[in-house]
Amino acid sequence: MKKLVYTICCLLAFAGCKPELEMEAPSAGGADFSRYVAVGNSLTAGYADNSLYRSGQESSYPNILATQFRLVGGGDFKQPLLPGNYGYPDAKLVLGIKTNCAGITSLSPIDYAGAADTNGSSNSIAALGPYNNLGVPGIRATDFLVNNYANIASFYGNADYAKRFYKDPSKRPLDEVVHAVNRIKPTFFSLWIGANDVLGYATSGGEGNAPGTALLGLVLPGDISPIELFKKSYDSVLNNMVSGGAKGVLINIPDITAIPLFTTIPPRGLKLTETEANFLNQNLPLPGMQFVSGDNLFVIEDESAPGGMRQIKTNEFIILSSEILDSIKCGGWGKTTPIPKEHTLTLDEVTNVNNATTAFNQVILDAAQKHKLAHVDINSYLKTVISGLKYNGVDYNTEFVGGGAFSLDGVHLTPRGYALVANEIIRATNATYGSTIPPADVNAYSGLKFP
């Protein structure tokens, strides 16, 4: 799994709108929010801008929820906070001035150049626990049954973040859940896992297996998790969360292909002059390939196509990265050189992603109905935010950088994006348990910071 996508990771839905002028008095309704525990992946941990850092953790959706829960009797919410904001394990991305391979200077994501203030981040802080936020970047639902996960997390390309706060890194993540349940005795919980069970396949350009096969309980990083193992793992986590009578909310998996990582580079983004178009028509005379002056479909690698290449289809995707942007700009990728297959998601691969997401989301919905828990259909809401929404006069959409909701890695959210998600969870919680928890003020949280 690539560094860019520790999790999840992601991507997400918001049904935000302007809050009503008259709000009911805050009430817990039929739920008890005094001891809240969050289980999840990078989105739950507060990951953003391709890294994890303290202020991001402080703006995680669970911490935002805990703040709102305090209005209805919620208690303390303890997170395994990092010591600083440089980023862990590597520097976070920030907006800065960058000169690209063609010598053009513009505003672009760059590595943070400030002082490293996260030394010692790998040291164990388990003795200071237990922690209410159990979010681990990169973790899949199927990983919860893996022995020694925290010690072998680097095998998956993840930060060894779990090792920092797990009571016993040699055991399963599920055992850490059990430990938190026994120590904290949660009265309310949120569970948002599963995105990474399909995301690693998508970000590798569909190079893995769909689905993969678990070997000794391990699913390879670029594979889609087998549905049977996904269900077994998901149910194992959930059964422990509800074992003490806690109520909670389950959040499903978003449409991975709708996040900026996949939507920023348009298929028809190859701009050609008439001379360039004529050259390609003469030198790439392959079936179905035609070039004109103006916007054209990029050329991608496809071993099944004549000559091992073809033009991309409008419902296929190019995966955003600095390597891709520079290679398209200066290396002839997508024009005289096909974009390598590990950087694209073709129609068959998109179908694999969608089928797995649908199957996993059915498991989550069935579990919510079985245990009578709140359910947030983030997948559906994401489809409504693509065209944009407005919150108290501020516009949000899924556009990279300009949309306001997604951070600079194109996968995870800004603090405002996490606040939007928190409000969706609050909406579902209020509807299910009769509570009247006020929504968070989304605009009070930070968005992307411009230099």
Beta strands, then each sheet from edge to edge (+ up, - down):
strand 1: 36-40
strand 2: 93-99
strand 3: 105-111
strand 4: 188-192
strand 5: 247-251
strand 6: 270-272
strand 7: 294-296
strand 8: 299-301
strand 9: 309-311
strand 10: 317-318
strand 11: 344-345
strand 12: 374-376
strand 13: 389-391
strand 14: 394-396
sheet 1: 1+ 4+ 5+ 12+
sheet 2: 2+ 3-
sheet 3: 6+ 7-
sheet 4: 8+ 9-
sheet 5: 10+ 11-
sheet 6: 13+ 14-
end
